[in-house]
C-alpha cells in the first residue's frame, strides 16, 4: 500500500471512530445500484455524468427501452402479448435509428459494436 492509500485509510478509521459516518443518508438501507448494462463499457462514464446532470440523450432512453422490450419478448409466453411487444419494439428501433441518423452517428464504430451486442442479446447469442 502506498503512502496516499495508507493516509486515506487512516483518516477513514479516525472518522469512523469519531462517529462521523453514523448519520449518513441511506444508512442501513440497500444501495440503489444503476443497471447500466445497456450502455457500452467505453461510454458508461459519460453516460453516468449525463445521467447525474439529468441530461440523458433521448437515444439512450430509447435504447434502454429497446433492451427492456427484448427481454420482455423473450420471457413472454402469450402470443398476443408478444405480438404487441414486437410492434412496440419495431417502433422503438425505428425511432432509435432516426435519432442516430439525425445526429450523424449511424456509422460510428462504437454504435456498430453496440448494435451488434444488442442484436446478439436480442437473438439470445452472447
C-alpha positions in Angstrom: 0.0 0.0 0.0 1.4 3.4 -1.0 1.6 6.4 1.3 -1.6 8.0 0.0 -3.7 4.9 0.4 -2.5 4.4 4.0 -3.2 8.0 4.8 -6.7 7.8 3.4 -7.3 4.5 5.2 -6.1 6.1 8.5 -8.4 9.1 8.0 -11.4 6.9 7.3 -10.7 4.9 10.5 -10.4 8.1 12.6 -13.7 9.4 11.2 -15.4 6.1 11.9 -14.1 6.2 15.5 -15.5 9.7 15.9 -18.9 8.6 14.6 -18.8 10.9 11.6 -20.4 8.3 9.3 -23.2 7.4 11.7 -25.8 9.8 10.3 -25.3 9.4 6.6 -28.3 9.5 4.3 -29.4 5.9 3.5 -27.6 4.3 6.3 -28.8 0.7 6.8 -30.6 0.7 3.5 -29.6 -1.3 0.4 -27.6 0.5 -2.2 -29.5 1.7 -5.2 -27.3 0.4 -8.0 -28.0 1.5 -11.5 -28.3 -1.1 -14.2 -26.1 0.3 -17.0 -25.6 -2.9 -18.8 -27.3 -1.4 -21.8 -24.5 1.1 -22.2 -21.3 0.1 -23.9 -18.5 -0.1 -21.4 -16.5 2.7 -23.0 -19.5 5.1 -22.8 -20.5 4.4 -19.2 -18.6 7.2 -17.5 -20.0 9.7 -20.0 -23.5 8.2 -19.5 -23.2 8.4 -15.7 -22.1 12.1 -15.9 -25.0 13.0 -18.2 -27.4 10.9 -16.0 -26.3 12.7 -12.8 -26.8 16.0 -14.6 -30.3 15.0 -15.7 -29.3 15.2 -19.3 -29.7 11.7 -20.7 -29.9 11.9 -24.5 -33.2 10.6 -26.0 -31.4 7.9 -27.9 -30.1 6.4 -24.7 -33.5 6.3 -23.2 -34.9 4.7 -26.3 -32.1 2.2 -26.4 -32.8 1.2 -22.8 -36.4 0.7 -23.7 -35.4 -1.5 -26.6 -33.3 -3.7 -24.3 -36.3 -4.0 -21.9 -38.7 -4.8 -24.7 -36.3 -7.5 -26.0 -36.2 -9.1 -22.5 -39.9 -8.9 -22.2 -40.4 -10.6 -25.6 -38.0 -13.3 -24.7 -39.9 -14.0 -21.4 -43.4 -13.6 -22.7 -45.4 -16.8 -23.3 -48.7 -15.2 -24.6 -48.6 -14.9 -28.4 -50.9 -11.9 -28.4 -48.9 -10.0 -25.8 -45.7 -11.0 -27.7 -47.1 -9.5 -30.9 -47.9 -6.2 -29.1 -44.4 -6.1 -27.6 -42.8 -6.8 -31.0 -44.8 -4.0 -32.6 -43.5 -1.6 -29.8 -40.0 -2.9 -30.3 -40.1 -2.2 -34.0 -41.4 1.4 -33.3 -38.6 2.0 -30.8 -35.9 0.6 -33.1 -37.2 2.9 -35.9 -37.2 5.9 -33.5 -33.7 5.0 -32.4 -32.3 4.7 -35.9 -33.9 8.1 -36.8 -32.3 9.7 -33.8 -28.9 8.3 -34.6 -29.1 9.3 -38.2 -30.2 12.8 -37.3 -27.1 13.1 -35.1 -24.9 11.6 -37.8 -23.9 8.7 -35.6 -25.2 5.8 -37.7 -21.7 4.9 -39.0 -19.9 5.3 -35.7 -17.8 2.2 -34.8 -18.9 2.5 -31.2 -22.5 2.4 -32.4 -21.9 -0.5 -34.7 -20.3 -2.5 -31.8 -23.2 -1.6 -29.6 -25.7 -2.5 -32.2 -24.0 -5.9 -32.6 -24.1 -6.5 -28.9 -27.8 -5.6 -28.7 -28.7 -7.8 -31.7 -26.8 -10.7 -30.2 -28.6 -10.2 -26.9 -31.9 -10.0 -28.7 -31.2 -13.2 -30.6 -30.0 -14.9 -27.4 -26.4 -15.3 -28.6 -23.9 -13.7 -26.2 
